[in-house]
Amino acid sequence: MSDRKTNSELIEAGLARRYRAERRFKMYGIAATTVAMSFLVIMLVAIFVRGVGAFHQTQISQVVFIDPELAKENDWQGMVKASLRETFPDVQERKDKKLLYGLVSNGAGYDVQNRVREDASLVGQNIQLWLPASDDVDMVMKGSVDRSQPESERRVSDLELAWLDKLAADGAIELQFNTRFFTAGDSREPELAGILGAVKGSFLTLMVCLLLSFPLGVMAAIYLEEFAPKNKWTDIIEVNINNLAAVPSIVFGLLGLAMFLGFFGLPRSASLVGGMVLALMTLPTIIIASRLALRAVPPSIREAALAVGASRLQTVLDHVLPLALPGMLTGAIIGMARALGETAPLLMIGMVAFIVDVPAGIMDPATALPVQIYLWADSPERAFTERTAAAIIVLLVFLVVMNVAAVILRKKFEQRW
């Protein structure tokens, strides 16, 4: 009896230790997950708080006289300066005028020019326009400049603050939704910079990548999984495909630089070259995902098709491929999401260039959204900081949408056997 009791106590003690170890392991897992989620939330909140200001831009209302003489000389910014002198007639000294002209963006004249292009009858008339303020004024209006600091420690002088107060009292300055951020290309002036060129460049690049990588990846997966003989050569191919999926992306950029630009002479900074480089990078991922989708189709589907007289090609194309296609599409979307966030391979082929115009085709110079973020993050102007964070928000939205689309496709079309 004493031996049995001792054994029972040992077993109970062992079970108690095991349960305590399981509870500790569970607590460690919960703590690790909590810490990871906390850092993720902190990062997202920091990006949102810093970037939300870029979705609003300070605008100054001015009555601009469309001077025919200045219009002939294309001096549209001169008309803006004249309107500022009319608003503040007491400003006479040259240095004060220079400060006064700095209230509005150096590109405000383009807004006047575009308005006249829309309606040429405005020449010789006074028109009311909301003009973009300079980046320093925008920072003041958003509360990013401490007005209580000494004038020597601020980028905005007391005189400029007095002018801004007068404009605010007259209702001639306010924060408005920054449509320019979504409808304009890049610019050296933060208040004029937008992401349309980068977004369109990313779209064209991804379309080239998808059109090249998806058909080739699916065909390669079908051959390797359904038709290729099982020998050492196919084993070598499979090992290399798996290795290529883990190769750093910058290596593909070096390959594109040497082959597409150096050997074939394709244009630098073009969406075509960017898409080809990203296609090389995503091709292994699509092949692996497509092969897994083909393996998930039960052998009974193939056997049934062959039993009724279908050839191997008919079996694969008419029966196996339609059932595996949802999984292939999911893998392709995930690969495209990875390609959307890549920067290193695009830097190697020249897509880091400063591109003002929105690309019209795949052969035009372009940049991509991750590269645009990199360029803005490296800019010294303070106003580019919030635009960098805002562009990151847009990029994250695109990535979330693509991943959600992959989940929806998988849930809607996947077959459970």
C-alpha angles and dihedrals in degrees: 000000000000090000091051091048091049092050091048091051091049091051092048091048091050092049091049091052091047093050091048090051090050091050091049091049090050091049091049090052093048091047093049091048091047093050092048092048091047092055090046092051091046091051094048093046091049092050092046095047091048097042104039091080091065090068089069126055131191113246127192120208115224137170103229122195111216097223110203092212093051090044090057089052092045088236095148093150088056089062090054091051090050091053090051090052089052090051093049105030092165092069105098109144118093096233091049091050089053090054090046093053088050091067091081129049120270086237096054089104090067089064089054091048093050092049091053091047089056092050117017091184089076091078109114093020137100114247131187113233137174104224126194114257122227120269093254092053089046090054090051093051091049092052095248092124119071105225091192092067120098114273091246090062095050130077088217119066127222090251091056090048089053090052091049091050090052091050090048091050090052092048090242097125129053145141114264134180107280103235089162089069089066100034105043136070128234122304140180087234111075094213090057099042120111140172101230093101092048093046093050091045090052091048094051091045093050092047091054089046093050095046091052104036103039100055093040092046094049093046092048091049092049092050095046095044103037110022112018116102116242104247139121093280094058088044089056090049092050092049091050092048090053091047092049090055088063098044113116111259094236089067089063088050090055090049091051091048092052099040110028098034104025102036105024095033097225117168119274120244093018123142089230093062092042091052092048092051092048089047089058089050097048097039095086091049092051092046092052093046092047092050091051090050091051091049090052091064107095117247088234089073091058093043093050092050093048090047093061092051105268117148121237091258092049090047092054098041100039102034115013100039097052090052093047096043096088090057090046091052090049091053091047093052091049089049091050090050089054091048091050091060097046120113109159099069091047092051090057094057096049102261087131090080120120104259118185101173122073108245116249098193145006093271095055121097109267145161132213131236096253090049090048089054089051092051094048093046088057094050117106097218112103093220090064089066093072092042089053090053091045091052089050089054090052091048092050090050090054091048093049091048092051093048092046089051089053091052093047092050091049093048094045102045108023117113121220115213 
